[in-house]
Amino acid sequence: MEDIVFEVFKAALPAFFMREIKNITDNVSERNLCQRLASYLERQLEQTELAH
């Protein structure tokens, strides 16, 4: 399970940073950025065996 969690983060983080860099550099609230990251993680998690 630990491997799956690592893989989900490993796959989701680059997409998050690439698509959200403007929000990050514009100092969008941490709460908003955390929710956006959660969305990326959720989408990635749906592609794993844990989603089934």
Biopython code that builds the backbone (N, CA, C, O; Angstrom):
import numpy as np
from Bio.PDB.StructureBuilder import StructureBuilder

atoms = [
    (1, "MET", "N", (0.828, -1.204, 0.000)),
    (1, "MET", "CA", (0.000, 0.000, 0.000)),
    (1, "MET", "C", (0.870, 1.265, 0.000)),
    (1, "MET", "O", (0.567, 2.245, -0.681)),
    (2, "GLU", "N", (1.935, 1.218, 0.766)),
    (2, "GLU", "CA", (2.831, 2.370, 0.830)),
    (2, "GLU", "C", (3.383, 2.710, -0.556)),
    (2, "GLU", "O", (3.535, 3.881, -0.903)),
    (3, "ASP", "N", (3.678, 1.680, -1.337)),
    (3, "ASP", "CA", (4.182, 1.893, -2.696)),
    (3, "ASP", "C", (3.155, 2.591, -3.569)),
    (3, "ASP", "O", (3.498, 3.456, -4.376)),
    (4, "ILE", "N", (1.903, 2.216, -3.406)),
    (4, "ILE", "CA", (0.837, 2.821, -4.209)),
    (4, "ILE", "C", (0.688, 4.294, -3.859)),
    (4, "ILE", "O", (0.538, 5.135, -4.745)),
    (5, "VAL", "N", (0.728, 4.607, -2.576)),
    (5, "VAL", "CA", (0.611, 6.003, -2.144)),
    (5, "VAL", "C", (1.761, 6.820, -2.726)),
    (5, "VAL", "O", (1.552, 7.923, -3.230)),
    (6, "PHE", "N", (2.963, 6.281, -2.655)),
    (6, "PHE", "CA", (4.122, 6.961, -3.222)),
    (6, "PHE", "C", (3.927, 7.193, -4.717)),
    (6, "PHE", "O", (4.195, 8.288, -5.211)),
    (7, "GLU", "N", (3.469, 6.189, -5.434)),
    (7, "GLU", "CA", (3.268, 6.305, -6.879)),
    (7, "GLU", "C", (2.192, 7.334, -7.219)),
    (7, "GLU", "O", (2.319, 8.061, -8.205)),
    (8, "VAL", "N", (1.141, 7.399, -6.415)),
    (8, "VAL", "CA", (0.080, 8.392, -6.644)),
    (8, "VAL", "C", (0.664, 9.797, -6.517)),
    (8, "VAL", "O", (0.436, 10.646, -7.378)),
    (9, "PHE", "N", (1.415, 10.043, -5.447)),
    (9, "PHE", "CA", (2.037, 11.353, -5.274)),
    (9, "PHE", "C", (3.043, 11.642, -6.381)),
    (9, "PHE", "O", (3.085, 12.751, -6.914)),
    (10, "LYS", "N", (3.838, 10.660, -6.722)),
    (10, "LYS", "CA", (4.869, 10.818, -7.750)),
    (10, "LYS", "C", (4.252, 11.210, -9.095)),
    (10, "LYS", "O", (4.830, 12.003, -9.838)),
    (11, "ALA", "N", (3.099, 10.662, -9.401)),
    (11, "ALA", "CA", (2.425, 10.964, -10.665)),
    (11, "ALA", "C", (1.645, 12.281, -10.603)),
    (11, "ALA", "O", (1.571, 12.998, -11.601)),
    (12, "ALA", "N", (1.070, 12.603, -9.462)),
    (12, "ALA", "CA", (0.202, 13.777, -9.350)),
    (12, "ALA", "C", (0.978, 15.083, -9.184)),
    (12, "ALA", "O", (0.553, 16.118, -9.697)),
    (13, "LEU", "N", (2.087, 15.053, -8.489)),
    (13, "LEU", "CA", (2.800, 16.299, -8.185)),
    (13, "LEU", "C", (3.295, 17.061, -9.413)),
    (13, "LEU", "O", (3.121, 18.278, -9.465)),
    (14, "PRO", "N", (3.898, 16.408, -10.398)),
    (14, "PRO", "CA", (4.337, 17.191, -11.567)),
    (14, "PRO", "C", (3.177, 17.904, -12.273)),
    (14, "PRO", "O", (3.306, 19.062, -12.670)),
    (15, "ALA", "N", (2.070, 17.224, -12.425)),
    (15, "ALA", "CA", (0.904, 17.851, -13.065)),
    (15, "ALA", "C", (0.403, 19.026, -12.230)),
    (15, "ALA", "O", (0.072, 20.084, -12.764)),
    (16, "PHE", "N", (0.353, 18.828, -10.925)),
    (16, "PHE", "CA", (-0.084, 19.909, -10.022)),
    (16, "PHE", "C", (0.818, 21.132, -10.185)),
    (16, "PHE", "O", (0.328, 22.242, -10.388)),
    (17, "PHE", "N", (2.131, 20.932, -10.096)),
    (17, "PHE", "CA", (3.050, 22.065, -10.190)),
    (17, "PHE", "C", (2.999, 22.736, -11.553)),
    (17, "PHE", "O", (3.044, 23.963, -11.639)),
    (18, "MET", "N", (2.906, 21.960, -12.607)),
    (18, "MET", "CA", (2.871, 22.548, -13.948)),
    (18, "MET", "C", (1.607, 23.369, -14.167)),
    (18, "MET", "O", (1.659, 24.446, -14.762)),
    (19, "ARG", "N", (0.485, 22.870, -13.694)),
    (19, "ARG", "CA", (-0.792, 23.545, -13.956)),
    (19, "ARG", "C", (-1.135, 24.616, -12.931)),
    (19, "ARG", "O", (-1.934, 25.510, -13.212)),
    (20, "GLU", "N", (-0.546, 24.536, -11.762)),
    (20, "GLU", "CA", (-0.907, 25.461, -10.686)),
    (20, "GLU", "C", (0.191, 26.459, -10.353)),
    (20, "GLU", "O", (0.067, 27.199, -9.377)),
    (21, "ILE", "N", (1.261, 26.499, -11.137)),
    (21, "ILE", "CA", (2.386, 27.368, -10.819)),
    (21, "ILE", "C", (1.965, 28.826, -10.696)),
    (21, "ILE", "O", (2.464, 29.542, -9.828)),
    (22, "LYS", "N", (1.067, 29.267, -11.540)),
    (22, "LYS", "CA", (0.607, 30.664, -11.464)),
    (22, "LYS", "C", (-0.078, 30.927, -10.130)),
    (22, "LYS", "O", (0.171, 31.954, -9.498)),
    (23, "ASN", "N", (-0.934, 30.013, -9.697)),
    (23, "ASN", "CA", (-1.601, 30.183, -8.408)),
    (23, "ASN", "C", (-0.596, 30.166, -7.257)),
    (23, "ASN", "O", (-0.741, 30.906, -6.284)),
    (24, "ILE", "N", (0.410, 29.324, -7.377)),
    (24, "ILE", "CA", (1.432, 29.240, -6.333)),
    (24, "ILE", "C", (2.205, 30.557, -6.251)),
    (24, "ILE", "O", (2.383, 31.111, -5.166)),
    (25, "THR", "N", (2.660, 31.050, -7.394)),
    (25, "THR", "CA", (3.454, 32.283, -7.399)),
    (25, "THR", "C", (2.622, 33.526, -7.123)),
    (25, "THR", "O", (3.162, 34.555, -6.714)),
    (26, "ASP", "N", (1.320, 33.443, -7.341)),
    (26, "ASP", "CA", (0.425, 34.566, -7.031)),
    (26, "ASP", "C", (-0.051, 34.548, -5.581)),
    (26, "ASP", "O", (-0.912, 35.337, -5.191)),
    (27, "ASN", "N", (0.508, 33.657, -4.800)),
    (27, "ASN", "CA", (0.172, 33.554, -3.372)),
    (27, "ASN", "C", (-1.296, 33.253, -3.103)),
    (27, "ASN", "O", (-1.894, 33.794, -2.173)),
    (28, "VAL", "N", (-1.860, 32.392, -3.921)),
    (28, "VAL", "CA", (-3.219, 31.916, -3.657)),
    (28, "VAL", "C", (-3.192, 31.194, -2.307)),
    (28, "VAL", "O", (-2.177, 30.599, -1.945)),
    (29, "SER", "N", (-4.268, 31.242, -1.585)),
    (29, "SER", "CA", (-4.295, 30.697, -0.225)),
    (29, "SER", "C", (-3.891, 29.225, -0.174)),
    (29, "SER", "O", (-4.146, 28.452, -1.098)),
    (30, "GLU", "N", (-3.264, 28.876, 0.918)),
    (30, "GLU", "CA", (-2.831, 27.495, 1.132)),
    (30, "GLU", "C", (-4.027, 26.544, 1.097)),
    (30, "GLU", "O", (-3.925, 25.435, 0.571)),
    (31, "ARG", "N", (-5.127, 26.962, 1.639)),
    (31, "ARG", "CA", (-6.339, 26.136, 1.644)),
    (31, "ARG", "C", (-6.764, 25.801, 0.223)),
    (31, "ARG", "O", (-7.105, 24.657, -0.079)),
    (32, "ASN", "N", (-6.744, 26.797, -0.643)),
    (32, "ASN", "CA", (-7.119, 26.579, -2.042)),
    (32, "ASN", "C", (-6.139, 25.646, -2.730)),
    (32, "ASN", "O", (-6.550, 24.735, -3.449)),
    (33, "LEU", "N", (-4.838, 25.864, -2.517)),
    (33, "LEU", "CA", (-3.831, 25.013, -3.152)),
    (33, "LEU", "C", (-3.924, 23.573, -2.658)),
    (33, "LEU", "O", (-3.743, 22.636, -3.435)),
    (34, "CYS", "N", (-4.204, 23.397, -1.375)),
    (34, "CYS", "CA", (-4.359, 22.038, -0.835)),
    (34, "CYS", "C", (-5.552, 21.335, -1.469)),
    (34, "CYS", "O", (-5.489, 20.142, -1.769)),
    (35, "GLN", "N", (-6.626, 22.066, -1.671)),
    (35, "GLN", "CA", (-7.800, 21.465, -2.314)),
    (35, "GLN", "C", (-7.492, 21.096, -3.756)),
    (35, "GLN", "O", (-7.916, 20.043, -4.233)),
    (36, "ARG", "N", (-6.760, 21.949, -4.447)),
    (36, "ARG", "CA", (-6.378, 21.649, -5.821)),
    (36, "ARG", "C", (-5.483, 20.412, -5.864)),
    (36, "ARG", "O", (-5.659, 19.550, -6.725)),
    (37, "LEU", "N", (-4.524, 20.319, -4.942)),
    (37, "LEU", "CA", (-3.660, 19.145, -4.877)),
    (37, "LEU", "C", (-4.479, 17.893, -4.594)),
    (37, "LEU", "O", (-4.228, 16.838, -5.177)),
    (38, "ALA", "N", (-5.443, 18.004, -3.714)),
    (38, "ALA", "CA", (-6.311, 16.860, -3.404)),
    (38, "ALA", "C", (-7.035, 16.387, -4.663)),
    (38, "ALA", "O", (-7.222, 15.186, -4.856)),
    (39, "SER", "N", (-7.436, 17.306, -5.504)),
    (39, "SER", "CA", (-8.109, 16.935, -6.758)),
    (39, "SER", "C", (-7.180, 16.153, -7.672)),
    (39, "SER", "O", (-7.585, 15.157, -8.271)),
    (40, "TYR", "N", (-5.942, 16.600, -7.778)),
    (40, "TYR", "CA", (-4.963, 15.880, -8.608)),
    (40, "TYR", "C", (-4.693, 14.497, -8.034)),
    (40, "TYR", "O", (-4.605, 13.522, -8.780)),
    (41, "LEU", "N", (-4.563, 14.406, -6.726)),
    (41, "LEU", "CA", (-4.320, 13.115, -6.083)),
    (41, "LEU", "C", (-5.509, 12.174, -6.281)),
    (41, "LEU", "O", (-5.331, 10.986, -6.550)),
    (42, "GLU", "N", (-6.703, 12.707, -6.148)),
    (42, "GLU", "CA", (-7.902, 11.882, -6.320)),
    (42, "GLU", "C", (-7.985, 11.326, -7.741)),
    (42, "GLU", "O", (-8.276, 10.146, -7.934)),
    (43, "ARG", "N", (-7.729, 12.175, -8.729)),
    (43, "ARG", "CA", (-7.756, 11.703, -10.122)),
    (43, "ARG", "C", (-6.720, 10.612, -10.353)),
    (43, "ARG", "O", (-6.983, 9.628, -11.045)),
    (44, "GLN", "N", (-5.550, 10.792, -9.772)),
    (44, "GLN", "CA", (-4.504, 9.796, -9.939)),
    (44, "GLN", "C", (-4.866, 8.512, -9.203)),
    (44, "GLN", "O", (-4.632, 7.417, -9.715)),
    (45, "LEU", "N", (-5.427, 8.637, -8.027)),
    (45, "LEU", "CA", (-5.817, 7.471, -7.226)),
    (45, "LEU", "C", (-6.858, 6.630, -7.943)),
    (45, "LEU", "O", (-6.858, 5.406, -7.818)),
    (46, "GLU", "N", (-7.735, 7.265, -8.683)),
    (46, "GLU", "CA", (-8.763, 6.532, -9.429)),
    (46, "GLU", "C", (-8.167, 5.592, -10.457)),
    (46, "GLU", "O", (-8.844, 4.673, -10.917)),
    (47, "GLN", "N", (-6.929, 5.801, -10.820)),
    (47, "GLN", "CA", (-6.270, 4.953, -11.820)),
    (47, "GLN", "C", (-5.509, 3.791, -11.178)),
    (47, "GLN", "O", (-4.829, 3.039, -11.877)),
    (48, "THR", "N", (-5.615, 3.638, -9.875)),
    (48, "THR", "CA", (-4.895, 2.569, -9.176)),
    (48, "THR", "C", (-5.848, 1.448, -8.755)),
    (48, "THR", "O", (-7.068, 1.566, -8.873)),
    (49, "GLU", "N", (-5.270, 0.386, -8.272)),
    (49, "GLU", "CA", (-6.069, -0.737, -7.805)),
    (49, "GLU", "C", (-6.840, -0.416, -6.530)),
    (49, "GLU", "O", (-7.803, -1.115, -6.213)),
    (50, "LEU", "N", (-6.453, 0.609, -5.797)),
    (50, "LEU", "CA", (-7.172, 0.998, -4.587)),
    (50, "LEU", "C", (-8.556, 1.563, -4.902)),
    (50, "LEU", "O", (-9.439, 1.557, -4.045)),
    (51, "ALA", "N", (-8.742, 2.040, -6.107)),
    (51, "ALA", "CA", (-10.021, 2.622, -6.485)),
    (51, "ALA", "C", (-11.083, 1.565, -6.769)),
    (51, "ALA", "O", (-12.265, 1.888, -6.893)),
    (52, "HIS", "N", (-10.675, 0.326, -6.871)),
    (52, "HIS", "CA", (-11.623, -0.720, -7.258)),
    (52, "HIS", "C", (-12.029, -1.579, -6.091)),
    (52, "HIS", "O", (-12.824, -2.505, -6.253)),
]
sb = StructureBuilder()
sb.init_structure("model")
sb.init_model(0)
sb.init_chain("A")
sb.init_seg("    ")
for serial, (resi, resn, name, xyz) in enumerate(atoms, 1):
    if name == "N":
        sb.init_residue(resn, " ", resi, " ")
    sb.init_atom(name, np.array(xyz, "f"), 0.0, 1.0, " ", f" {name:<3s}", serial, name[0])
structure = sb.get_structure()
